[in-house]
Amino acid sequence: MVVPATRTCQFGVDDTRRVLLSPQQGLATVRVSTQRGFEGPQKLNDSGVYDFTVSKGDTFSVSCAGISGSLPCRLDLSS
């Protein structure tokens, strides 16, 4: 997954799934918003991975820090 510097990408979810995002480049922030009312940032686990579960109708976003023209954020995505 590549997110341009200073941008935010929003992702909708069609079914229940575990999402694993492994940062490879850049400083990214991951936020989750659920149908159950939870909304907030995710933290890297001890392995350096964002690890969360989302259900149908939930969303998550990835924001990339930096200044315009700087390197994008790259994250490996698995679920």
N, CA and C atoms as an extended XYZ file, in Angstrom:
237
Properties=species:S:1:pos:R:3:atomname:S:1:resname:S:1:resid:I:1 pbc="F F F"
N         0.848       -1.143        0.000 N   MET     1
C         0.000        0.000        0.000 CA  MET     1
C         0.908        1.225        0.000 C   MET     1
N         0.608        2.192       -0.861 N   VAL     2
C         1.383        3.422       -0.932 CA  VAL     2
C         0.437        4.598       -0.710 C   VAL     2
N         0.801        5.464        0.239 N   VAL     3
C         0.023        6.662        0.533 CA  VAL     3
C         0.945        7.862        0.314 C   VAL     3
N         0.577        8.779       -0.590 N   PRO     4
C         1.426        9.936       -0.839 CA  PRO     4
C         1.614       10.793        0.418 C   PRO     4
N         2.770       11.441        0.516 N   ALA     5
C         3.057       12.325        1.650 CA  ALA     5
C         1.966       13.381        1.768 C   ALA     5
N         1.587       13.684        2.980 N   THR     6
C         0.561       14.678        3.368 CA  THR     6
C        -0.852       14.265        2.979 C   THR     6
N        -1.073       13.042        2.565 N   ARG     7
C        -2.399       12.590        2.149 CA  ARG     7
C        -2.963       11.572        3.124 C   ARG     7
N        -4.287       11.368        3.044 N   THR     8
C        -4.979       10.346        3.814 CA  THR     8
C        -5.804        9.506        2.855 C   THR     8
N        -5.707        8.204        2.977 N   CYS     9
C        -6.521        7.277        2.186 CA  CYS     9
C        -7.493        6.573        3.119 C   CYS     9
N        -8.757        6.524        2.720 N   GLN    10
C        -9.825        5.905        3.506 CA  GLN    10
C       -10.220        4.591        2.845 C   GLN    10
N       -10.430        3.553        3.660 N   PHE    11
C       -10.781        2.235        3.150 CA  PHE    11
C       -12.042        1.729        3.833 C   PHE    11
N       -13.005        1.276        3.042 N   GLY    12
C       -14.206        0.647        3.565 CA  GLY    12
C       -14.010       -0.857        3.627 C   GLY    12
N       -14.811       -1.516        4.454 N   VAL    13
C       -14.659       -2.954        4.660 CA  VAL    13
C       -15.972       -3.652        4.326 C   VAL    13
N       -15.896       -4.710        3.501 N   ASP    14
C       -17.086       -5.446        3.066 CA  ASP    14
C       -17.416       -6.647        3.932 C   ASP    14
N       -16.457       -7.093        4.759 N   ASP    15
C       -16.702       -8.244        5.620 CA  ASP    15
C       -15.749       -8.179        6.810 C   ASP    15
N       -15.933       -9.069        7.756 N   THR    16
C       -15.069       -9.083        8.930 CA  THR    16
C       -13.702       -9.639        8.543 C   THR    16
N       -12.668       -8.902        8.938 N   ARG    17
C       -11.313       -9.352        8.633 CA  ARG    17
C       -10.297       -8.737        9.574 C   ARG    17
N        -9.243       -9.456        9.754 N   ARG    18
C        -8.097       -8.956       10.502 CA  ARG    18
C        -7.185       -8.250        9.504 C   ARG    18
N        -6.724       -7.070        9.864 N   VAL    19
C        -5.850       -6.288        8.986 CA  VAL    19
C        -4.488       -6.151        9.663 C   VAL    19
N        -3.450       -6.444        8.908 N   LEU    20
C        -2.082       -6.277        9.375 CA  LEU    20
C        -1.380       -5.315        8.423 C   LEU    20
N        -0.900       -4.197        8.955 N   LEU    21
C        -0.168       -3.215        8.167 CA  LEU    21
C         1.235       -3.097        8.735 C   LEU    21
N         2.225       -3.385        7.908 N   SER    22
C         3.625       -3.326        8.332 CA  SER    22
C         4.295       -2.132        7.662 C   SER    22
N         4.622       -1.087        8.424 N   PRO    23
C         5.277        0.089        7.832 CA  PRO    23
C         6.644       -0.270        7.250 C   PRO    23
N         6.893        0.187        6.036 N   GLN    24
C         8.170       -0.053        5.365 CA  GLN    24
C         8.935        1.246        5.114 C   GLN    24
N         8.188        2.362        4.948 N   GLN    25
C         8.808        3.653        4.648 CA  GLN    25
C         7.880        4.761        5.095 C   GLN    25
N         8.418        5.790        5.689 N   GLY    26
C         7.632        6.965        6.060 CA  GLY    26
C         6.928        6.808        7.389 C   GLY    26
N         6.354        7.914        7.832 N   LEU    27
C         5.642        7.955        9.105 CA  LEU    27
C         4.143        7.993        8.835 C   LEU    27
N         3.471        6.887        9.108 N   ALA    28
C         2.038        6.759        8.843 CA  ALA    28
C         1.257        6.722       10.151 C   ALA    28
N         0.011        7.184       10.084 N   THR    29
C        -0.925        7.099       11.198 CA  THR    29
C        -2.140        6.322       10.716 C   THR    29
N        -2.579        5.342       11.505 N   VAL    30
C        -3.725        4.506       11.147 CA  VAL    30
C        -4.841        4.765       12.145 C   VAL    30
N        -6.043        5.055       11.620 N   ARG    31
C        -7.231        5.270       12.450 CA  ARG    31
C        -8.325        4.307       12.013 C   ARG    31
N        -9.095        3.811       12.978 N   VAL    32
C       -10.202        2.899       12.705 CA  VAL    32
C       -11.493        3.537       13.205 C   VAL    32
N       -12.557        3.375       12.443 N   SER    33
C       -13.886        3.825       12.845 CA  SER    33
C       -14.841        2.653       12.637 C   SER    33
N       -15.491        2.203       13.712 N   THR    34
C       -16.356        1.027       13.610 CA  THR    34
C       -17.823        1.396       13.741 C   THR    34
N       -18.674        0.503       13.271 N   GLN    35
C       -20.119        0.658       13.404 CA  GLN    35
C       -20.544        0.545       14.866 C   GLN    35
N       -19.694       -0.032       15.698 N   ARG    36
C       -19.996       -0.203       17.121 CA  ARG    36
C       -19.677        1.048       17.929 C   ARG    36
N       -19.192        2.105       17.257 N   GLY    37
C       -18.952        3.364       17.942 CA  GLY    37
C       -17.514        3.639       18.334 C   GLY    37
N       -16.608        2.699       18.086 N   PHE    38
C       -15.198        2.948       18.396 CA  PHE    38
C       -14.579        3.771       17.281 C   PHE    38
N       -13.815        4.778       17.660 N   GLU    39
C       -13.041        5.522       16.680 CA  GLU    39
C       -11.748        5.957       17.334 C   GLU    39
N       -10.648        5.730       16.672 N   GLY    40
C        -9.390        6.180       17.242 CA  GLY    40
C        -8.181        5.634       16.526 C   GLY    40
N        -7.027        6.184       16.902 N   PRO    41
C        -5.784        5.755       16.277 CA  PRO    41
C        -5.358        4.374       16.748 C   PRO    41
N        -4.632        3.698       15.904 N   GLN    42
C        -4.069        2.400       16.236 CA  GLN    42
C        -2.603        2.584       16.603 C   GLN    42
N        -2.095        1.690       17.431 N   LYS    43
C        -0.686        1.725       17.818 CA  LYS    43
C         0.018        0.504       17.243 C   LYS    43
N         1.304        0.676       16.970 N   LEU    44
C         2.105       -0.460       16.519 CA  LEU    44
C         2.218       -1.460       17.659 C   LEU    44
N         2.111       -2.753       17.353 N   ASN    45
C         2.295       -3.768       18.388 CA  ASN    45
C         3.793       -4.001       18.622 C   ASN    45
N         4.134       -4.934       19.478 N   ASP    46
C         5.538       -5.202       19.812 CA  ASP    46
C         6.355       -5.658       18.609 C   ASP    46
N         5.691       -6.150       17.574 N   SER    47
C         6.380       -6.598       16.362 CA  SER    47
C         6.504       -5.488       15.324 C   SER    47
N         6.013       -4.281       15.663 N   GLY    48
C         6.083       -3.160       14.728 CA  GLY    48
C         5.041       -3.204       13.633 C   GLY    48
N         3.872       -3.792       13.949 N   VAL    49
C         2.785       -3.961       12.983 CA  VAL    49
C         1.508       -3.361       13.553 C   VAL    49
N         0.733       -2.690       12.696 N   TYR    50
C        -0.629       -2.310       13.074 CA  TYR    50
C        -1.475       -3.556       12.879 C   TYR    50
N        -2.162       -4.014       13.913 N   ASP    51
C        -2.906       -5.260       13.891 CA  ASP    51
C        -4.289       -4.983       14.476 C   ASP    51
N        -5.334       -5.032       13.636 N   PHE    52
C        -6.687       -4.745       14.114 CA  PHE    52
C        -7.701       -5.536       13.299 C   PHE    52
N        -8.891       -5.686       13.858 N   THR    53
C        -9.972       -6.409       13.202 CA  THR    53
C       -11.118       -5.449       12.925 C   THR    53
N       -11.647       -5.505       11.717 N   VAL    54
C       -12.768       -4.667       11.312 CA  VAL    54
C       -13.891       -5.545       10.769 C   VAL    54
N       -15.100       -5.019       10.815 N   SER    55
C       -16.283       -5.740       10.345 CA  SER    55
C       -16.936       -4.978        9.198 C   SER    55
N       -17.912       -5.599        8.565 N   LYS    56
C       -18.640       -4.973        7.463 CA  LYS    56
C       -19.157       -3.610        7.899 C   LYS    56
N       -18.914       -2.605        7.071 N   GLY    57
C       -19.370       -1.253        7.370 CA  GLY    57
C       -18.346       -0.403        8.113 C   GLY    57
N       -17.317       -1.027        8.654 N   ASP    58
C       -16.259       -0.281        9.335 CA  ASP    58
C       -15.347        0.369        8.295 C   ASP    58
N       -14.571        1.324        8.737 N   THR    59
C       -13.587        1.950        7.867 CA  THR    59
C       -12.261        2.090        8.609 C   THR    59
N       -11.200        2.213        7.843 N   PHE    60
C        -9.922        2.602        8.430 CA  PHE    60
C        -9.227        3.539        7.456 C   PHE    60
N        -8.397        4.406        8.000 N   SER    61
C        -7.676        5.354        7.168 CA  SER    61
C        -6.196        5.295        7.495 C   SER    61
N        -5.403        5.626        6.498 N   VAL    62
C        -3.954        5.703        6.659 CA  VAL    62
C        -3.535        7.090        6.206 C   VAL    62
N        -2.909        7.843        7.107 N   SER    63
C        -2.406        9.173        6.800 CA  SER    63
C        -0.892        9.124        6.769 C   SER    63
N        -0.313        9.831        5.813 N   CYS    64
C         1.139        9.861        5.679 CA  CYS    64
C         1.636       11.259        6.046 C   CYS    64
N         2.541       11.327        7.013 N   ALA    65
C         3.129       12.600        7.422 CA  ALA    65
C         4.160       13.039        6.386 C   ALA    65
N         4.684       14.200        6.568 N   GLY    66
C         5.720       14.709        5.674 CA  GLY    66
C         5.287       16.016        5.051 C   GLY    66
N         6.089       16.488        4.130 N   ILE    67
C         5.760       17.705        3.408 CA  ILE    67
C         5.507       17.345        1.954 C   ILE    67
N         4.786       18.185        1.269 N   SER    68
C         4.479       17.932       -0.126 CA  SER    68
C         5.765       17.678       -0.908 C   SER    68
N         5.787       16.625       -1.682 N   GLY    69
C         6.955       16.275       -2.471 CA  GLY    69
C         7.911       15.319       -1.776 C   GLY    69
N         7.680       15.036       -0.480 N   SER    70
C         8.558       14.085        0.203 CA  SER    70
C         8.146       12.662       -0.136 C   SER    70
N         8.908       11.695        0.316 N   LEU    71
C         8.639       10.291        0.003 CA  LEU    71
C         7.284        9.860        0.523 C   LEU    71
N         6.590        8.988       -0.219 N   PRO    72
C         5.317        8.456        0.267 CA  PRO    72
C         5.529        7.451        1.380 C   PRO    72
N         4.450        7.115        2.067 N   CYS    73
C         4.491        6.040        3.069 CA  CYS    73
C         4.193        4.734        2.338 C   CYS    73
N         4.939        3.712        2.678 N   ARG    74
C         4.719        2.376        2.112 CA  ARG    74
C         4.472        1.413        3.255 C   ARG    74
N         3.384        0.651        3.125 N   LEU    75
C         3.039       -0.336        4.133 CA  LEU    75
C         2.684       -1.638        3.440 C   LEU    75
N         3.133       -2.759        4.002 N   ASP    76
C         2.702       -4.061        3.503 CA  ASP    76
C         1.355       -4.356        4.145 C   ASP    76
N         0.395       -4.808        3.341 N   LEU    77
C        -0.955       -5.106        3.809 CA  LEU    77
C        -1.222       -6.586        3.679 C   LEU    77
N        -1.731       -7.179        4.756 N   SER    78
C        -2.223       -8.557        4.696 CA  SER    78
C        -3.447       -8.653        5.580 C   SER    78
N        -4.287       -9.612        5.284 N   SER    79
C        -5.492       -9.794        6.092 CA  SER    79
C        -5.897      -11.240        6.079 C   SER    79
